Amino acid sequence: MTSVNDESPQAAIDDSAPEGADGVAATTDAAEDSGATDLAAGQDVSASAQPAAVSTDEFDTPAWWTSAVFYQIYPRSFSDSDGDGVGDLPGVIDKLGYLELLGVDALWISPVMRSPMADHGYDVSDPRDIDPLFGGIGALDALVTEAHARDIKVTMDLVPNHTSDQHRWFVEALAAEPGSAARERYIFRDGLGEDGGEPPNNWPSIFGGPAWTRVTEPDGTPGQWYLHIFAPEQPDLNWENDEVFEDLATTLRFWLDRGVDGFRIDVAHGMAKPPGLPDMPEELQTGLLINDDDDPRFNNPGVHAIHRRIREVMDEYPDAVTVGEIWVRDNARFAEYIRPDELHLGFNFRSAEADFDAESIREAIENSLAAVDSVRGNPTWTLSNHDVEREVTRYAADTTEAVGLDRARAMVMVELALPGTVFLYNGSELGLPNIDLPEEALQDPVWERSGHTNRGRDGCRIPVPWLGDTPPYGFSTTEDTWLPMPKDWDVLTAEHQLEDVDSTLSLYRLAIELRKTRPEFAGEEIEWYGAPPQCLAFRRAVGRLVCVLNAGDTPVGLPAGEVLLTSAPLDEGRLAPNAAAWLV
């Protein structure tokens, strides 16, 4: 839980403090006595606090996931063991030593269940099997065993909103009559108009085009329509049908019994649909890959009953975790998803959306803390994933890619300094940028569904470069990788960065190690310091770690203390622009 601590006394402004208004002032004795510190003359001090972390036992020991660093693996792009140009689970196993060296606590494996790959695994045809493309179920079992031997947890992506159109249930539904039990597992409706030739409502697909597709009935006549919030190959399930939940419960237990440590739940704010499937107001039809809090396709109250039933199953496995993908901006509504009887964690994407601007970043942090406050939830932090532009490119929008990398390095230090759970996306630790692929290489279904108006998400899914000077950089034995790799990534390979103490990979390794081992990262409260314009600073109230970010254009002075780590070299003892520092 996080809340504004109104009882925390504020330090008096001390104009004699070093660096004054043009830098981050040093801690004063008076400020230390008051329990809060003003780091810049004329700036107020505020404190926000998070009480004790979520517990899983009677001794109030925090659950492992409350401070874990998760590493998201997009399997197609991580490591290819068999030379087909597509990453797989044996490739992940091959890189477990690297992940152990990086220091992560847990893996989040994007979908590897059996799938025809219309949406690269998010169209699941058999949720209780692993696709041969990724090595089959034996490879998953081996990954879990070998990861656990290195003290790394393994969580899987779960896709409960929809199935593949090749799932046996949907095949049965197409062969069945309207109103049959087989069709009741999905959302089939008669069309509008005299001949039923119009969709049942005006909902668009997240990927572009209408959210409805008309089927041909077994007798060959045009028939009903089925709902697909995403691609036509991903028909939405009917969660008012108990058979749908019972099948999911079987799936949950199937993987948990095999040793999986939990699930990232795709579209956790979906599944439940509003009664009557009303039309969407025109003003909410704002674009592809986004949704509004009041969008009738998502965030309907009935979704919480589904999550409570999921939690009942998860509670049979007390050490396992669920992490929901929740694109909900209103804090009160977001908090509903992480009540004690629903999800353990929910992704808050504010920091992944914030500009590299001190005010925006602070607002994102405060919002993420406030979002979990009312339900004593655990905050989560992420800067990128397989669906959003990589941070290096995002932060370079108004400048150069080199500056974007500096900013990304600074922001991962801010993220790792905060209390809660951190999610890293594969390749972020190498400083990978987005890549603008040629049109003929694009594979994201968004590209076709949007009529070639939206290039989709392929640019953040380029395979990871491991070693060597030319593509495929050790990712595969073939240059014909599923997405082409740039010719100038030789300086970004893991091999190139491992021995370079100034590399982005070395920064990540050291930052994660310090977060795990230094007592200064203790506690669940942060206190904000006053800071110059375009800077921010906060302190872990218990451990006393101080994190300072300079998002401005000129160097700033640092508070008194030992500099533990910086994202860029100091400039005559001052923090450079686009850089962050940790002090103790």
N, C-alpha and C positions, 0 to 999 in steps of 0.2 A: 504494500500500500504506500502511496505517496501523497503527501498533503502539504500545504503551506503551513509552516510553523509560526503562527502569529506570536507565540510567547517568547521566541528567540530574541534577545535584546540586540539592538543594532549598535555597532561601534560608532563612536564619534568620529567625524572627519578629522584626520590628522594631517595638516598641511606640511608638516615637517617630514612626512614619510618619504623615503627615497623614491625617485622617479616621478613623483607628483602626478599631475594630470596628463603628462605626455607618455606615461608608461604604466605598467601594472605595479602599484606601490607595494613596498615590503610590508609584512605583517608587523603590527605594533603591539607592544605589551598590553596596552589597554584593550585592543581588539581581541587578543588572546584571552584576556580575562573575561570578556563579555561572551565568548563562544561564537562570535562571528567576526569577519574581517572585511574592512573596506580597503580595496586595492587601488583605488584611484580617487583623488580628491574630488569632492562634489558628487560622488556616486553613492547611492544607497546600497545597503546590503539586504538581501532577502534570503530566506532559507526554505528549502523544500525537503521533506523527509519521507522516508519509506520505512515503516516498522518492520519487524522481524520477517524474514523470508518464509515462504510457504513451507509447511512442515509435512512430513509423511509418517511420523511416529510419535509416540507418547513422550519422548525425550526432547521434542521440538528440534530435531536435527533437520536442517534444510534439505529438501529433495535435491538430488544431484543436478537437476536441470535448472535450478534457480539461478545459478551463476555460470552455467556451462557455455563453452564456445562451440557452436555447431558449425560444421563445414558442409555446405550444400554441394553435392556432386550431381552434375547433369551428365548421366552416364554416356550418352552418345558422344560427348565431347571431352571426356576425361582421359581415358587411356584404352587403346585398342590392342587386344592381345592376339587376335587371329588374322590380322591383315586385311579385313574387309572394309576398312575405312570408317567403321563405326565403333565407338567405345563400348566396353562391356564390363561385366563384373570381374572376370579374371584380371582385367586390366586394373581395376580398383584394388584388388588383392595385391597386385604387383607393386602398387604405390603406397601400401600401408606404412612402410618404413618412412616414407616422405611425410605422410600425415602425422605419424608419431613424432617426427622431428619438428614439424610445424607446431605441435603441441595442442591440437584440438581435442575436445572431450567426446564429441559425437559427430556422426555423419547423418546427413539427410540425403537419402538417395531418391532422386526424381524417378518417376514411374518406370519400373522394369517388368511389370506384370505383362502377361501375354496380350498382344495388341497388334492390329493390322497397321498401326503407326500413321493413321490419318492426321493425328495431332501429336506425333512422336511420343506415344505412350500414354497420353491422357485420354485415350479412347480404349478402354480395357475390355477385352473379349473374355478373359478368364481371370478373375481377381485372385485365384488361389493357385497360380502357376507363374513361373518366370519365363519370359519370352526367350526362345532359342537364340535370338539376335544378341541377347545379353549373357548367354551362357547356360540358361536353364536353371532349374531349382537347386541343383547340386552346387552351382556356383554361389547362389545366395547363402546356402547353408555354410559353405566354406568361408565366405566373407564374414558372416556373423562370428563364427568360431575364431578365425584369425584376428579379427578386430578386437574381440573381447580379450584375447590373449595379450593384446597391447593396451588394454584398459580403454578402448574406444567403443562407445555405444553405437548402435546402428538403428536408425529410424527410416521408415519407408514412406513414400508418398501414397496416400489413399485418395481415390477419386469416387466419392459416393453420390455426386449429383447426377451422373449419367453413366451409361455404358457405351461400348462400341456398338455400331449397328450390326456387327457380326457376332455379338454375344448370343448365346443360344436362346435366351429369353426373347430378344428382339426378332430373331429369325422365326420363333414360334408365333410372336405377335403378328408378323406380316402374313403368316399362313392362316391365322385365325380370323374369325368373324368379328365385326364391330360389337362391342359389349362383352366380349369373351374374357375369361379370367386371364388369359395370356396378355391381352391388351391392357388390362387393368394394372399391370406392373409399370406401364409407361403412361404418358399423358397424350392420349388420342382424343380428338374431338372432330365432330362434323364441321364442315366448312360453312361459311356464310354465303348468302346469295341464293338465287333460285336453283342453281345446280350444285351448290356447295363448293363453288370454284374459287371462293375467296378465303384467305386464312381466318381462323377463328378469332383472332384479335390482331392488333397492329404491332405486336412486339418485334423489334429487330433482334438479330443475333449479335452477340458481342463481337463476333468475327466478321460481321458484315452480311447484308442481305436479310431476308425475313427469318424469324425464329421458328417457322413452320415449314414442313415439307409434306406434300400430299402423296399418299401411297396408291398403288394399284391393288385393288382387292383380288382375292383368289379367283374370282370369276372373270377377271380382266377389266372390270369397270373402274373408273376413277372413284376413289373412296375417301376415307377420312384423312385427317392431317395429324402429324405428331410433332410435339414440341422439342426443339433443340436450342437451348440458349447459346450453345457454341456451334460447332459445325454440324451439318446434316448427319455425319457419321457418328454423332454423339447424342443420341436421343436421351432426353431427361427421364429419370425414374419418377414414379409416383410414390412419394413418401407417405401417402395416406394408406398405402397398402402394407399390411403387417408383414407380408412375405418378403418385401424389400428389406425391411430392417432385419428380419431373422437371417437373411442371407448375408447381410453385412456383419452381423454378430458372429456368424460362422467364419467369415473371412478374418475378422479381428483375432479370434481365438486361434485360427490356423497359423497365423504368422507369429503371434505372441508365444504360442507353444513351441515354435521353432527357435525362439530366443531373440526375436526382434524386440527392440527396446521402446518402440512407440511409433507414432504416425504423424506426419504432416498432413492435415486434411485439406484437400483442394476445395476451393469455393465453399468454405465453411459457412458463409452467410447465404448460401443458396439452398437448394433442396426443397424447402417449403414454398409452395406457391399460394397466392391469395385466392380466396373463394371466388368462384365465378370467372377467374382470369380476366379482369377488367383491362380495357385498353390503357396504354401508357400515355400520359399527358405529353403532348408534342414537345414541350419545353425540356423534357427529360431525355429526349432522344438526341444526346449530345455528341456521340462519337463512338468509335470502336475501342474495345479493350478497357472501357471505363464504365462506371455506373454511379448514380446518385443514391444517397441514403434512402430516398423515397421511391426509388425505382421498383416497380411491382415485381420485377423478375427476381429480386434479391431482398434479403433482410426482412423477411416476413416473420411475424411473431411465432408461427408454428415451428420454426427451425429450432427453437430452444428445447422443445419436447424431444426432438430427434437427438440433440446433443446430450440431453440428460440420459437417454437410453444408451447412447454410446458410452457415457461415463460409467454407467452401471456395469458394463462389460469390462471397461478398463480398470475399474476398482478391484476386479478379480486378480489383477496383476499390479500390485501396489507400486512397483518401481518404474512402471511404464509411463509414457508421457504422450499427450496429444497437443499438437500445435496447429491452430486454425489459421488459414488464410482468410482474413476478415477485412474486406474493403468497405469499412463503415467509418465515417468521419465523426459523427456525433459521439462524444465520449460516453454519455449515459447509455446509449444503445450499444456501443462497443463493449462496455463493461459487462453487459448482460451475457455475453458469450463466455466470459471467464469467471462466472460465479462458481462457488465451490463445488457445485454438482454438474458443471458443464466442462468446457475445455480447461486444460491445465495452463496453456499459454495461447496468446493470440498475437499474430503479426500486426504490429503497428508500423505503417509505412511512412510516417511523417518525416523521418530523417532521410529516407530515400527520395523524398519529394522536395526537400528544402534546398533552396539556393545556397551557394557558398557565401553566406552573409551572416554576420554575428547575430543579428536580430532574428533572422529566420531560423537559424540553427538553435538558438535558445528557445524560441517558441516551439520548435519541434520537440525538444527535450522536455520542456515543461508540459506540453500536451501529452506526450507519451507517458509521463509519470502520472499526470492527472487522470488519464484514461483508465488506469487500473486502481485508482485510489479508493473508490467507493466499495470495491469488493475485495480489497486486500490482495490484489493480484500482483503478479510478477511482471515487470516491464520487459519488453524485448526491443532489440536494436538491430537494424540491418540497413546497409547502404545500397545493396543491389541483389538481384536474383536473376533467374532465367527469363523473366518477363519484362524487365526494365533496363533502360540504358545503363551501361557500366559507369561507375562513378568518375573514372578518369575522364571520359568523354563528356559526361554531364557537367562536371566542374570546369571544363575547358570551353564551355559555350561562348563565353565573352572574351576568351584569351587563347593561349596556345595549349597544345597537348602537354607540354612540359610543365606548365603551370597547373594544368588539370591534375597531373600526377602528384605534384607537390601538395595540392589541396586534398587529394584522396589519401595521401599518407598522413596528413594532419587529422583528417576526419576519422580514420580508423583508430587513432590514439584517443580521440574524444569518445568514440563509441566504446572502446575497451576500458576506459576509465569509469564508465557509468555502472551503477549496480544493476543487476538483472542478467538476462540471457542474450548472448550475441550470436548472430548468424552471419557467416561469411560465405561468399559465393566463389566457387572454384575459379581460379585465375585472378581474383582480386589481389591475392598475396603476391602476384607477379606484376601487378600494375597494368594488366591488360586493358586496352581501350576497346570501344565498339569498333566494328569494321563495316564499312559501307560496301556491301557486296554487289556485284553486277546482277542485273535483273534475272539472268538465266540461272543464277545459282540459288535464288531464294526458294525456300521450302516451307516456310511458315504458311499454314492455311489462310491466314489473314490476307496474304498477298493476293491470292486468287479470289477469296470471298469479297474483298473490298473492290474488286474490279481494277486491281493494280493501282490503287490510290494510297494504300498504306503498306509499307514495306515489311511490317511485322517485326518479329523479335529475333530474327536470325543473327543480327549483328552482335548480340551479346552471348551467342552460343558457339562461337568459333572454337574448335578443338584447342586444348591446352598444349603449349609448346614445352617440351621437356628437355631436349638436348640437341646439339648440332647447330649447323649454320644455315640450313635450308629446310623448307617444308618437306616432310611433315614433322620435323623437329622431334622425332622419337615418339610422337603420338601413335603412329602406325608404321607398318612396313610399306604401305602404299601411299603415293602422293595423292591418290584419288580419294581424299577424305570426304566425308558426307557434306561438309561445308569447306570451301577452300580456305587455306591458311595464307596469311600475308608473307611476302618475301623478306620483310624487314623485322621479323620478330626474333632474330638470332640473339639480340641483346636482352630479350625478355625471358629466355628459357630458364627453367629451374636450375639447370646445370650452370649457366652463366652467373646466376645470382647467388648460388649457395655459398660460394667462397668470398663474395664481395660484402664486406661488413656494412657498406653504405647502401646496399640494394634494398628494394622494397620487401623482398622475401626475408632478408635479415631483420628488417624493422618489425615485420609481423611476428617472426619467431621470438624475438626478444620481448616485444610487447606482451605477447601471450604468456611467456614464461614469467615475466614480472607480475602480471595480473594474477597468476596462480600462486606464486611463492612469496610475494611481499606482503607483510601484515598491513601495510598502508592501504590496501584495497578492501579492508574489512568494513563491514557495516552496510546498511541499506539506506542511509540518509546522505543527501548532498546539500551543501550550502553554497549559495551563489555569492561571489565577490563582485564589488563594483569594479569596472574595467573601462579603459578608454574606448572611444568610438571604434567600431569594427573589431572589437576584441571581446572575449568572454572568458570567465574563469570560475571554476567551482572546486569545492573540496569535499572529499569523502569525510563526513563528520566524525566517524569513529576512527578510521585508520589514518586520517589526515593527509591522504594523497591530494595534491593540488594539480589540477589540469588547466592549462592556459592555452587558448587558441587565438592566434593573430590572423584575422581575416582581412586586415587592412593592407595599406600600401607601404608602410614604413615600419622599421623595427621598433619594438617596445621593450621596456625594462621588465624584468621578472621579479617576483616577490623573493624575499629572503628564503634560503633553504638550499638543500642539495638537489641539483638537477639530476634526475634519475634517467630521463630519456627525452630526446627531441626528435622530431620528424625531419629536421633539417639542421645544418650546423648553425650555431649561434653567431650573431654578428656583433663582435666585440662585447660579448656577454649579454646581448639583447636578442629577443626572439624575432626571427626574420618574418617577413610577410608570408602568408600562406603556410604557416607552420604551427605546430603544437608542441607543448612541453609538459612533462610530468616532473613535479618537485615533491620532496619529502622533508 
